[in-house]
Amino acid sequence: MTLVTLAQVLQPALKGGYAVPGLVCLGWEDMRAYVAAAEAERAPIILQAGPGCRAHTPLPLLGRMFRHLAEEASVPVVAHLDHGYSLEECRAALDAGFTSVMVDGSKLPLQANIDLTAAVAELAHASGASCEGEIGFVGYAGGAASAGTVPDEAARFARETGVDAMAISIGNVHLQQDAGQGLDLDRLRAIEALTPVPLVIHGGSGVPTAERAALAATSNICKFNIGTELRMVFGTALRAALARDPSQFDRIEILRATEAPMTAAAQAVIRNLGAHSQAEAAG
């Protein structure tokens, strides 16, 4: 069994100059494809269940699915709750067997965010799990605008919460389909100067791949969340499968056609972040 915590994969990444992808899962086919990609690349992997995934599949089932894949894998696999919004939701994830929880108090006033995140971190650590928090607010393409992370607040947040990883807002945006203009590197370096906590970029699909690779190798960003670009691969593969055989109605056969393209796309993400051939170091 290679089920591990977030800290167990991010600390080696911080020291080794690479980043681990947090891959957003929506169903069994993409979960399996992501683990297959990690196996092929000998890389650690973070399987993430966000709010959309949890709305579709009950949390206890997701925990079992993630843990089953980890038990069968020979590379480190993190079972991660993405964007939990309350202590109760994070507790439920830990009870379901998740090894890491991300509590999102980014819309709260600073002190309330610190209080919530510290409580979740204490709970997670008592369970032998890890905790990720968010300081600043990462906005959404076509939706809520971002609020950039203030370096002094990030240092205080890291110090007072005890998080294992800290998501920051430096120009990254959720659900962005095209690579944007890049990140605010001055803000990033100011944050790094004040705290050694591993950093996380949500909305990684909107960061140019060359910049992702460079920051994975040269910054404290140890985790890029990748969802949109992989969902786009899934959609393209699904449409192609249906076009090839319009008479096909077996959902298992239709969905199976998405797995190879998803695996190849996830392998490319892993290699781009330098996480390939790192399984032994992380495990």
KETOR-51335 format. One line per field, with one value per residue (C-alpha): residue number from 1; residue in three letters; x, y, z. Coordinates in steps of 0.02 Angstrom, whole numbers. Layout:
KETOR-51335
i <- (NUM, ...)
aa <- (ALA, ...)
X <- (X, ...)
Y <- (Y, ...)
Z <- (Z, ...)
***
This chain:
KETOR-51335
i <- (1, 2, 3, 4, 5, 6, 7, 8, 9, 10, 11, 12, 13, 14, 15, 16, 17, 18, 19, 20, 21, 22, 23, 24, 25, 26, 27, 28, 29, 30, 31, 32, 33, 34, 35, 36, 37, 38, 39, 40, 41, 42, 43, 44, 45, 46, 47, 48, 49, 50, 51, 52, 53, 54, 55, 56, 57, 58, 59, 60, 61, 62, 63, 64, 65, 66, 67, 68, 69, 70, 71, 72, 73, 74, 75, 76, 77, 78, 79, 80, 81, 82, 83, 84, 85, 86, 87, 88, 89, 90, 91, 92, 93, 94, 95, 96, 97, 98, 99, 100, 101, 102, 103, 104, 105, 106, 107, 108, 109, 110, 111, 112, 113, 114, 115, 116, 117, 118, 119, 120, 121, 122, 123, 124, 125, 126, 127, 128, 129, 130, 131, 132, 133, 134, 135, 136, 137, 138, 139, 140, 141, 142, 143, 144, 145, 146, 147, 148, 149, 150, 151, 152, 153, 154, 155, 156, 157, 158, 159, 160, 161, 162, 163, 164, 165, 166, 167, 168, 169, 170, 171, 172, 173, 174, 175, 176, 177, 178, 179, 180, 181, 182, 183, 184, 185, 186, 187, 188, 189, 190, 191, 192, 193, 194, 195, 196, 197, 198, 199, 200, 201, 202, 203, 204, 205, 206, 207, 208, 209, 210, 211, 212, 213, 214, 215, 216, 217, 218, 219, 220, 221, 222, 223, 224, 225, 226, 227, 228, 229, 230, 231, 232, 233, 234, 235, 236, 237, 238, 239, 240, 241, 242, 243, 244, 245, 246, 247, 248, 249, 250, 251, 252, 253, 254, 255, 256, 257, 258, 259, 260, 261, 262, 263, 264, 265, 266, 267, 268, 269, 270, 271, 272, 273, 274, 275, 276, 277, 278, 279, 280, 281, 282, 283)
aa <- (MET, THR, LEU, VAL, THR, LEU, ALA, GLN, VAL, LEU, GLN, PRO, ALA, LEU, LYS, GLY, GLY, TYR, ALA, VAL, PRO, GLY, LEU, VAL, CYS, LEU, GLY, TRP, GLU, ASP, MET, ARG, ALA, TYR, VAL, ALA, ALA, ALA, GLU, ALA, GLU, ARG, ALA, PRO, ILE, ILE, LEU, GLN, ALA, GLY, PRO, GLY, CYS, ARG, ALA, HIS, THR, PRO, LEU, PRO, LEU, LEU, GLY, ARG, MET, PHE, ARG, HIS, LEU, ALA, GLU, GLU, ALA, SER, VAL, PRO, VAL, VAL, ALA, HIS, LEU, ASP, HIS, GLY, TYR, SER, LEU, GLU, GLU, CYS, ARG, ALA, ALA, LEU, ASP, ALA, GLY, PHE, THR, SER, VAL, MET, VAL, ASP, GLY, SER, LYS, LEU, PRO, LEU, GLN, ALA, ASN, ILE, ASP, LEU, THR, ALA, ALA, VAL, ALA, GLU, LEU, ALA, HIS, ALA, SER, GLY, ALA, SER, CYS, GLU, GLY, GLU, ILE, GLY, PHE, VAL, GLY, TYR, ALA, GLY, GLY, ALA, ALA, SER, ALA, GLY, THR, VAL, PRO, ASP, GLU, ALA, ALA, ARG, PHE, ALA, ARG, GLU, THR, GLY, VAL, ASP, ALA, MET, ALA, ILE, SER, ILE, GLY, ASN, VAL, HIS, LEU, GLN, GLN, ASP, ALA, GLY, GLN, GLY, LEU, ASP, LEU, ASP, ARG, LEU, ARG, ALA, ILE, GLU, ALA, LEU, THR, PRO, VAL, PRO, LEU, VAL, ILE, HIS, GLY, GLY, SER, GLY, VAL, PRO, THR, ALA, GLU, ARG, ALA, ALA, LEU, ALA, ALA, THR, SER, ASN, ILE, CYS, LYS, PHE, ASN, ILE, GLY, THR, GLU, LEU, ARG, MET, VAL, PHE, GLY, THR, ALA, LEU, ARG, ALA, ALA, LEU, ALA, ARG, ASP, PRO, SER, GLN, PHE, ASP, ARG, ILE, GLU, ILE, LEU, ARG, ALA, THR, GLU, ALA, PRO, MET, THR, ALA, ALA, ALA, GLN, ALA, VAL, ILE, ARG, ASN, LEU, GLY, ALA, HIS, SER, GLN, ALA, GLU, ALA, ALA, GLY)
X <- (0, 71, -57, 37, 3, 26, 175, 260, 262, 285, 434, 541, 480, 532, 706, 722, 669, 511, 323, 188, 25, -138, -253, -438, -543, -724, -746, -669, -599, -493, -436, -374, -292, -199, -129, -79, 14, 102, 152, 221, 323, 373, 301, 202, 24, -111, -289, -409, -595, -665, -842, -903, -839, -915, -1083, -1083, -1012, -1029, -872, -856, -858, -724, -615, -632, -596, -440, -379, -411, -306, -169, -168, -142, -10, 178, 199, 148, -35, -114, -302, -340, -498, -496, -591, -670, -766, -794, -718, -859, -829, -643, -681, -795, -655, -531, -660, -679, -493, -424, -242, -248, -377, -378, -484, -535, -566, -503, -667, -664, -581, -399, -421, -572, -474, -329, -444, -534, -376, -284, -428, -429, -239, -245, -381, -287, -123, -207, -270, -98, -150, -96, -181, -175, -245, -271, -222, -277, -417, -396, -536, -627, -621, -781, -826, -765, -608, -448, -375, -186, -97, -15, 159, 152, -18, 46, 188, 68, -54, 80, 149, -17, -105, 32, -21, 83, 50, -15, -115, -78, -153, -21, -115, -178, -363, -477, -558, -449, -448, -300, -129, -131, 1, 99, 112, 165, 342, 382, 238, 294, 473, 410, 306, 450, 563, 446, 396, 470, 301, 274, 166, 19, -49, -234, -290, -129, -206, -198, -11, 99, 187, 360, 327, 258, 417, 530, 440, 433, 623, 667, 532, 441, 290, 280, 103, 8, -178, -224, -405, -471, -342, -369, -559, -537, -438, -577, -710, -612, -581, -764, -828, -704, -759, -942, -904, -808, -957, -1123, -1211, -1110, -1217, -1115, -1054, -909, -842, -870, -783, -640, -591, -550, -423, -273, -282, -306, -158, -46, -100, -68, 104, 146, 94, 202, 355, 332, 339, 494, 403, 446, 561, 533, 424, 559, 608, 428, 380)
Y <- (0, 170, 287, 439, 613, 778, 823, 660, 707, 895, 899, 794, 904, 1061, 990, 910, 1053, 983, 993, 862, 882, 888, 810, 852, 694, 682, 494, 322, 335, 488, 428, 266, 358, 473, 329, 239, 396, 406, 223, 249, 399, 327, 484, 527, 585, 683, 629, 772, 768, 943, 1007, 954, 778, 766, 826, 682, 543, 527, 566, 394, 312, 431, 387, 203, 229, 331, 207, 58, 138, 177, -2, -66, 64, 53, 243, 364, 415, 556, 552, 738, 837, 996, 1151, 1092, 1238, 1185, 1089, 963, 931, 905, 790, 687, 670, 611, 487, 426, 387, 542, 575, 761, 900, 1073, 1193, 1348, 1497, 1619, 1716, 1745, 1890, 1851, 1804, 1694, 1607, 1578, 1510, 1390, 1330, 1305, 1200, 1091, 1074, 1017, 891, 826, 809, 715, 593, 572, 673, 837, 1005, 1135, 1310, 1461, 1642, 1774, 1725, 1633, 1691, 1605, 1633, 1725, 1734, 1805, 1912, 1864, 1951, 1937, 1860, 1989, 1922, 1978, 1898, 1738, 1729, 1753, 1627, 1494, 1526, 1527, 1385, 1254, 1204, 1083, 1179, 1351, 1398, 1575, 1699, 1774, 1792, 1614, 1587, 1435, 1360, 1453, 1361, 1449, 1488, 1664, 1798, 1715, 1738, 1885, 1829, 1979, 1934, 1752, 1796, 1910, 1768, 1645, 1766, 1762, 1578, 1408, 1321, 1228, 1333, 1280, 1353, 1324, 1352, 1279, 1248, 1435, 1446, 1424, 1256, 1333, 1439, 1290, 1194, 1339, 1374, 1191, 1186, 1356, 1407, 1345, 1301, 1114, 1078, 1135, 1093, 1037, 1009, 1107, 1054, 871, 889, 962, 807, 699, 794, 785, 598, 566, 660, 568, 399, 438, 503, 344, 235, 328, 163, 130, 140, 42, 173, 64, 50, 234, 291, 167, 262, 414, 330, 318, 503, 553, 447, 524, 700, 668, 596, 757, 859, 751, 766, 953, 976, 866, 738, 587, 456, 530, 392, 320, 489, 533, 364)
Z <- (0, -48, 29, 95, 162, 72, 180, 133, -52, -39, 77, -42, -186, -91, -64, -235, -348, -425, -399, -379, -477, -383, -512, -500, -508, -566, -588, -588, -764, -732, -560, -638, -782, -663, -561, -721, -774, -606, -618, -794, -738, -568, -489, -333, -367, -275, -312, -272, -235, -254, -224, -396, -374, -201, -266, -390, -279, -89, 9, 91, -80, -145, 4, -34, -219, -184, -53, -168, -305, -180, -116, -293, -339, -317, -313, -174, -186, -83, -53, -44, -7, -112, -53, 107, 180, 360, 502, 488, 304, 334, 481, 369, 241, 373, 437, 256, 245, 160, 204, 168, 177, 101, 202, 107, 219, 88, 82, 270, 362, 400, 583, 547, 408, 527, 663, 546, 461, 627, 693, 537, 540, 721, 679, 526, 617, 759, 627, 549, 397, 316, 295, 156, 181, 69, 100, -23, -141, -306, -421, -563, -751, -793, -609, -444, -455, -365, -214, -213, -65, 50, 96, 279, 299, 219, 344, 489, 416, 398, 572, 664, 573, 561, 385, 283, 122, 80, -75, -134, -257, -371, -535, -549, -586, -571, -727, -852, -1018, -1100, -1030, -958, -949, -811, -624, -514, -477, -367, -252, -253, -203, -65, 6, -6, 87, 237, 253, 204, 194, 28, -87, -196, -357, -387, -566, -633, -804, -835, -803, -958, -955, -971, -818, -722, -759, -710, -547, -500, -514, -438, -313, -158, -265, -237, -298, -451, -457, -632, -682, -829, -958, -914, -921, -1094, -1147, -1077, -1174, -1337, -1316, -1274, -1426, -1538, -1470, -1503, -1678, -1722, -1684, -1668, -1633, -1475, -1318, -1189, -1067, -1009, -1186, -1220, -1062, -1082, -1239, -1133, -1020, -1136, -1187, -1005, -952, -1085, -1037, -853, -895, -986, -832, -719, -831, -851, -661, -645, -537, -644, -567, -394, -319, -207, -135, -95, -26)
***
